Amino acid sequence: MTHSRSMPSLNRRRLLTLCAIGSASLLAACSGGNAAPTAAPSQPIGAPASAKPTVAITGTRPAPSVTSTASTPATTNASAGEATKLRIADTATAGPGLAFQNWVQDQFTKMNPNVTIDHTAMQLDQYRTALPLAVKSGQLWDVFLGPFWLPLYGPVKDGWFLEIGPLLDADFKQKMPQELWEEGTTVFYGKIYAMPNVAFQPGGFLFYNKNLMRKAGLDPNKPPETWSEWRDQAKKITEAGKGQFFGIIEGGKQINRFMDDAGYLSSDAGGHGAQPSFQRWNYLTGKVEFNSEPFVSAVELLLAMKKDGSYYPGFLSITGTDAVTQYTQEKAAFFVYGPWNIQDFLTNKNIDFDVSHLPWPDGGRKGYLEYPRQAVTVSFAAAHTKIPQTAVKYMEWRWGPEAETQMVKMGLGSSAISYVNKPEYFPSQQAAHCAQLLASERRVPPDVIRRNSEESATLEIYHDPSPDIQALLQGIMSGQVADYKTGLKDLSDKMNAGLDSSIKAAQAKGAKVSRNDWVFPNWDPTKDYEDAEYKALK
């Protein structure tokens, strides 16, 4: 679809950053609730529109008001019954994700028969390249997955996204958990721009195949609790497999996979690294420290299991999707991944598997998975869409309680709407178990934007050096980078220097920021960082 107005310009550095920077895991918060979900409005698009006020926010940790006198659903610009094409883009290319997306579209078009949906689905690496090109060419989709691999304040300021707050139905805003409307997640510069795309779903859990554990003489109901136990069990399973199955599998061709694994393990060891892409620093010091003892030890554990021969052969040349396929065929016992693939695993009716927390360091757990309370992957509407009301109406349906309940029932994990995460909604014992782990294994870390919203100016300027941590770890695991300790230290030094220069550049533009904003001396990695901790910093 060609728009009548050109898109805002995209500077060359930001375009190159978008094409090159590593992706983060699709993550966000998960918690339980008892309230019953409310069905999304079923009124067809085409009803008269009502004016809705712009949401205003002030302060360093603003929370938008969702009060509105309007009560009618959003409508299209077209007259009632006029044919409308809605273009959407995401990464739901196959499996349960695509099945759910098809269900969403079928239900929406039944309620709104004048609307047809053109769905574009791409693998993540393709999407990372296609999105900035769509922005530059003015061909951005009406609704699309946001670029979660970089700070979003820059694209918001550059005018990529539609401010959806004034178009959201008042009843819809009220029935959504109010904590979803949070600055830096769905709200930027005090205005609502996005809908939460997924709930907190890290890939940091250990799936274990009980059948293969039995064949190795291991207790199938006792997954490894420590790093040493994990390494030992993976080696025994590999030996028992005699080339038919192995201890562990990974999609090493996918650039983020080893960063995810090392980051999760490091967080459990009291270090840092599992946060979303641009928040990988030690909160106590305000410094990036990939050369810290917890992170280096996590990397060394992965290297040791590789040296043992416990990884599935060719793990460096397959993607995460390929690894899921091989795991489903019982080619490996252990897989560090997330809940979104449980339904794929269940396609093999004979596979006997469950999920556990990642093994902890031999000296005991010192931390937890560190992720924000709310969704960190969000979806937007294009700023220059010709059909803003239709786009927002679709967003209300896709990310409303009814569709989110269906998502849970179809086995795609937990919803960002906490009250739809009922145990009885999950389609399998493994999915329910994973939901329990999601609620217990996360701790909310400090947030520099919550502390000082002007630091968004720093994040607009900062970008990771190349190769970034994801590419470096891929090189370490492949053997291309032999001196991994020096590599991790050099990258940390470059990232710290880059952050320092970005802060100075933001100051030069008038932002009231400092390196001290990044230091949280009262951070405890075993606890959530809440309002009281922020207030204590004043």
N, C-alpha and C positions, 0 to 999 in steps of 0.2 A: 504494500500500500504506500503510495506516495503522498506525503503531507503537503499542504499548500504553503506552510511556513517552514523555513529551514530550522534545524535543531541548533541549540547553542553550540558555540565552538568548543572543540576539545583540544586542549593544548597538547603538543607533541609528547612532552615528557609523561603526562598522565596517560596518554594512549599507549606509549611503550610500556609503562608500568603495568597497565591492565593486561597487556598481552603477555608479559613476562612473569609477573609476580605469582608466587605459589598460592594454592587454594587452601582454605581452612576446612575442617570437618563441618558438617551440617549439624550445628549444635544449638541448644537452648535449654531453658529450665523446664523441670517436670515436677509436679506435685499432685497430691490427691485432692478429692473434693466430693461432696455429697449432693450438691444441687443438681437437679435434673436439667438436661440440655433443652433449650427452647428451639423450636423449628425456625429456620430462616423464613422471612416473608415469601409467600408464593405468588404475590401479585405480579402479573406480567409487566415488563417494561413498557412504558408509554403513558403512564399516569402523569397528571400535571406535576411539575416540580415545585417545591417550596424553597424559599431562600433559607440558607443555613449560615449561622455566624462563623467567622474564622476563629479557630482555637488559638488562644494567646497564652504564652508562657513567659515567665520571668524567673531570674535567679540562676544559681549555679547548678541546682538539681531540680529543674522544673518538672511539674507534672501537669499535663494539659487538662483543662476542664472539658468534660464531655457532655455538659449540659446544653441542651438546645430546645427551642420551642417548636422546631419542626418535627413532624412525625410521619411524613410520607416517604416511601422509598425513593431512592435515586432513580432518575429516568434518563432516557436517551435524548439526544438533541433532535432526533427525527420524530416525526409525527407518529402516533400510535399505529402499529401495524406495518410501518415501513421497514423493508428488509435492511438488516444491519449485519456487517461482518465484523467479528471481534477476533483480533489476532493476538495469540498468547504464545509465550515461549518459556520452556523450562528444561529440566534434565530427566524427565520421566520417559525414558526410552523403551523400557521393557518391564516385564514381570508385574508384581503387585502395584508398583508405582504407576505404571501406564494403565493398568486395569482401574485403579482408583481415579485417575485423571479422566478416563473415558466415562466413568460413572458420573463424575462431577459435571462433565459437559452434557451428557445425556439428560440429566435432571434439570440443568439450567435451561437448555433449549426447549424442553417440554413446558417449563413454566413461561418461557419467553419465545414462542414459536417464530417470531419475526427475526430472531438472532441466529446466525450461523457462526460456528467457531472454527477458526483456522489454527490448529495446534502445531507448533514447531518444537520438536524434542531433539536435544543433542547430548552427546556425551560431554562430561564436564570440561575436558580439554578443548573440545570444539567450541563450547559455549564461551569459555574465557576469551577466545579469539574473536568469535562472532559478535559478542555484545558491544565492545568498543567500536567495531567497524559499523555496526548498525547505528550507533549514536552519531558517528562521523558522517555517515551517508544520509542521515535523516530518515532511516527506515526502521526505527525502533518499534517494537511490537506494542500493542495497546496495554497489555499486562505481561509482566516478565519477572523472572527471578533476579533479585538484585545482585550486584557484584560483591559477594560476601568476602572476597579475598583481599579487600582493601578498605580503609576508612571511607565511610559513605558521605561525610560532610562535604568533601570536595565535589563529587557528582551532584549533590543536592544544590550546592551554591552555583555550580555550572548550569543548572537548569535542566537536568535530565528528567526529573520526576514531577508528576502532578501532585499538588497538594490536595489530598483526598479528604481532609477533615471536614471542609464545608459541605461536601457531597455525601458524607456518611449519614445514614438514617439515625435519628436520635435514639430510637429503641434499640437498634443494633449496638450502638456505642455503650448503652447502659447495661446490656446483658453480657457484654464481653468483660472479663476480669479487668478491673481498672489498672492493675499494674502492667498490663500490656502496653498502655500508652505511656511509654517511658522514653525520655530524652536519650538519643543515641542509638535507639533500637527501632522504634516505629515513628518517633518524633525527632525532628531536626530543626534547630533554630526556633523551637517553640511551636512548631506546626506539625500536624499529622501527615505523613507522607506514605507510610508503608503498612502492610499487614504482616503479622508474624507467620513465617512460612512453615516452620517445624518446631516441635518442642525440643527440649534439651535432650539430644541424642548423640552422645559421643561414641566414637568407635572404640572406646577404651575398655571393652569387656572381653573376657576370655570364653570363647565357645569351645566346648570339649566333647569329643566323640567317645561315648561310653563303650561302643563295640570295639574300637581299636584299643582302648585302654584295657579291656578284658583280654584281648589277644596278646597283650604285652605282660599279662600277669599283674596288672595294677587294679586297685579298687576303683570301679567306675563311679562310685559315689563320693570319691575323695579327690577332687581336682587339686592341683598344686597350690599350696598356700604361700610359698616363698620362692624367691628367684632360683635358689639352688634346687628346690624340688621340681620346679618347672623345667629347668635345664636337664635334670636327671631323668624325669619322666619322658621328655621329648626324645632323649637319646635312646632310652629303652624301647620306646614305641618304634622308632626308626629301625633299630636292630631287629625287632620282631617282624617288621614289615618286609624285610629282605627285598627291598626295591619295589614292593607293591603299594606300600603306604609309608608315610613319614610322620615325624613328630609335629611339625608346624608348617603352615603355608602362609604366604604373603604375596600381595600383588605389587612386587617391587618396581614394575615399570611405571606405575602411577606415582607421580613425584611426591605426593604428600604422605605416602604410607609409612615410611620409616620415621618421619618427623612425628607423626601421630603416635606410633609405638613408643619411641623414645620419650616423647613428651609426657604421655600418660604414666609411664614407669617412673620418670623423674618426679612428677607431681606426687606420686605415692611415697617417694623417698624424701619429700620435703623440699624439693627443688622447684623449678619452673620449666615451662615449655609447652604445656598442653593448652594454653589459652588460645583464643582466636589470633589470627596471623599477626596483627600488629601490637599485641599486648604481651609479648614474650620477654618479660624482664623480671628481675628479682624485686619484689615489692619492698623488701626491707632496705635495699640499697639504692633502688632506682636505676640499677644497671642491668644490661643484658649480660647474662653469665652462662653461656652454653658450655663454658669450660669449668663449671662448678662440679664438685664431687658427685652430687646426685645425678646430674645429666650425663657426665662422662661414664659413670658406673652403669647407667641404663644402656648407653651405646655399647659398652663392653660386654654386657649380657647378650645383646643381639649378635655381636660378633662371635662370641663364644659358641652360641648355638649354631651359627653358620659353620664355624670351624669343626664342630662335632658332626656335621653332615645331617643335622636334624631338619633343615629346611627342605621343602619339596623342590626337586631339581627344576631348574629353569625359573625359579621364583622371581628372578630379576628381570625376566622378559615377559611377564604376564601382568595384566591389569587386575585391579580389585574385583572386577566383574568376572574375569577368568578364574581368579582364585575362588570365588564363590561357587562357580561351576565345579571345580575340582574338589572342593570341600564337600559339596553335596554328593559327589561320587565316592566319598570316603577315601580320598587320597592323602589325607592328613588328619591328625587328631585335634590339634590346637589351631585356633584362628582368632587373632585379635581384631575384632570388628564391632559393628553396631547392630542395633535391633532391627534395622530396616531390612535385613536379609533373612530373618527367621522364616518367613513364608517360603522363600526360595529353598532353604534347607529342608523344609517339610515336604517338598515335592518328591523326595525319596522317602517313601513310606516306611522303609526298613531302617533308616538312619535313627540311631538312638543318641540324642545329644542334649546338652543343657548349657546354661550360661552361668558364669561366676565373675566375681571381681577379678581384676588382674592380680597375679601374685605380688606379694609385698616384699620389700628388701628383707634379707635374712635377719637384720637387726630390729625388724618391726616397722610397722607403718608410721610415717612421719607427716603425711599430708593426704590430700584427696584430689580428685579431678577438679580443676579450677575453671569454672565457666560462669558467665553472668546468669542471673536469675531468669531473665526473659530470653525470648528468641533472639538469636543473632543472625539468622538467615531470614530475610524478609523479601516480600514481593512488592513491586511498584506498578503504577500506571505511568505511561509516557506523558511527559509534560505537554506535548503537542498532539496527543491523540485527538482525532476528530470526534470521538464518541466518549467523552469523559464520564457521562452519567452511566452509560452501558458498562464501561470498564469498572467503575466503582461498584455498580450493582453486582457484577460478576464477582468482584473481590469479597463483597459481603456474603455471597453465597458460598464461594470456595473456602473461605476461612471462618465461616460462621459455625455455630454449635452443631447443626445437623450434619453438615459435610465432615466436620472434624470427628464427630462420633463414628461416622461411616469409615473414616480413615483408620481409627483405632480398631474397629471391628474387622477391617481387612488386613490387619497385621502390619501396618506401616509404622508402628511405634506409638509413643505418647503424644498427646495434643498439647499445644501451647495454652489451650483453654483447660485449666486444671480440672474443672468439675466434670469433664467427660471422660476422664481417665479412671473409669470404674473397673475393678477386677473382672467383672462378668462380661465386659465389652471386649476383652482381649481374646483372640481366637485360639490361643494355645497356652499350655502351661509354661512353655519357655518364654512366650511374649509377656505373660503376667509376671514371671520371675524377673525378666529384664526390666520391667517397669518399676518393680520394687527396688532393684539395684539403682536405677536412674535416680530415684528419690533419695537414696541413702548415700550414694557415693560422691555426690557433688558438693562442693563448698563454693559459695559466692565470693569471688576475689574482690579486691579494691578496683575501683574504676576511676581512671584519671579524669575522664569527662564529667563524671558525677561530682568529683571534687572541684573541678574548675572547667566549666564548659568552654572557656576560651582556648583550652588546649586543643580543641578541634582545629584551630588554625595551624598548630604544629603538625597534626596528623595529616592535614591537607598537603603539607610540604614534604614530610618524611616518606621515603620509600626504601625498601630493603636493598642492600647491595646485591650484585649478581656475581657469582651464584649465591642464592639465598640459602637459608638453613635446610630447606627441603632438598634442594639440589646437592648441597654438601653431604647430607646424610646418605642420599642415594649413591653418591660417589664413594663414601666410606664403606657402605655395605657391598658395593660392587668390587672394591679393592683398588679403584682408581685413585683414591686418596689414602695413602698408607699412614701418614703421620696425622692421625685424626685429632690428637690433642692440640697440636699446633694449628690445625685447620679450624677447630672450634674456637680457640682463643683469638685467632686473627679475625674471624667473622664477628665475634662478640665486640672486639675493639672497633671494627668498622661500623657496626650498628650503633654503638655508643657515640662514636664521633658524628655519625649521621644524625642521631637524635639531638646532640648538642647544637649542631649547625642549624637544624630545623627549628629548634627553640629560638635561637638568635634571629633567624629570618622572620619568625612569627612576631618576635618582639619588635623588630624593625618596622613591621607593618602595623604596629600599635596594639598587639595582643598582650594582655597582662598575664604572662606565663613565665615559669621558671623550672629549672630541673628539680627543684624541691617538690613540685606538684607530683612528681613520679615516685616520691619516697613515702612509704607508709610504715613508720616505725612500730606501729601497734598492730601490725598484721600477724595473725596466728593462722597458719595453713590448715589447722584442724577445725576452724570455725568459720561461719559466714561473716563477711564484713558488712556490717549494718549501719543504720543511722547513727547509733551511739559512737561507733568507731570514727565516723567522719566528723562528728561534732567534737570529739576529743582532740582532733588535729588542729582546731581553731586556736 
